[in-house]
């Protein structure tokens, strides 16, 4: 028990390709949000815009999150629950 233990730290390093793909997806989703604003879908346009916003939130959260997957899932579920509560109150 006189040996020295070495702690190896591993970091998750994203590639430039990952960030580029996320940026392109966010730009496409932003364009989709803008198109939905100009198309008359009635009350359904709010639902579509919120669905696109949730997709963008998931992209940003999953690409920049260094926490384990379980924290990501609980954060997404908590955010969606909060959204449902706010929609029910309005």
N, C-alpha and C positions, 0 to 999 in steps of 0.2 A: 503494500500500500504506500510505497514511497514514490511511485511513479507520478509524473505530472500529467494531468488530463488536459487535453487541448480542446477548447470549445470552438467549433467551426460554425460560423454564421453564414447562412445562405440567404441571399437576397433575391427577390424576384425582379428581374430586369426585363422590361418590355422592349420590343424592337421598334424601330422606326416604322416598319411595315404595319404593326398593330395600331400605332397612333395615326398613321395615314388612313387606314381603313375605317377607324372610328371617326375621324374627321370627315371623310367622304360620306359615311352613313349619316352623320349629324347634318351635313349640308343637304343631303337628299331628303331627310325627314323635315328639315326646316322649309324646304321648297314645297313639300307635301302639305305642311301646315298652312303655308301661304295660299296654295291652291284650294284647300278646303275652305278658307275664309272667303274666297270669291265664288264658290259653288254653293248654290242654295240647296241645302239638304234638310232644311227645317230644323227641328230640335235635334236631329241626329248629327248635325255638324259639330255640336259641342262634344258629343260622345267621341266622334272621330278625332277631334283636336286633342282631347284628353288622352285618348289611346296613343296618339303619336307622341304626346308629351311624356307619357309613361315609358314608351320605347326609348326616347332620348335619355330619360333619367337612368334607365337600366344600362344603356350603353356607357354613359359617363361613369356610373357607379362601378360597373364591372371592369372597365378598363383602368380605372385609377385606384381601385380598392386593393389594398395589400392585406386586408383582414382575411381570415379563413372564410370559406364558402358559407358556413352556417351563419355567420354574422351578416353576410350579404343577403341571404335569404330572409332572415328576420328583419333586416332593414327594409327590404322591398315589401314584405308583407305588412310591416308597420306603416309604411308610407301609403300603401293602398288602402289600409283600414282607415287611416286619417282622411284620405281623399273621400272615401265613402261616407264617413261621418260628416264631413263638410258639405258634401252634395245633398245629404239628407236634411241638413239644417237649412239649406238655402231654398 
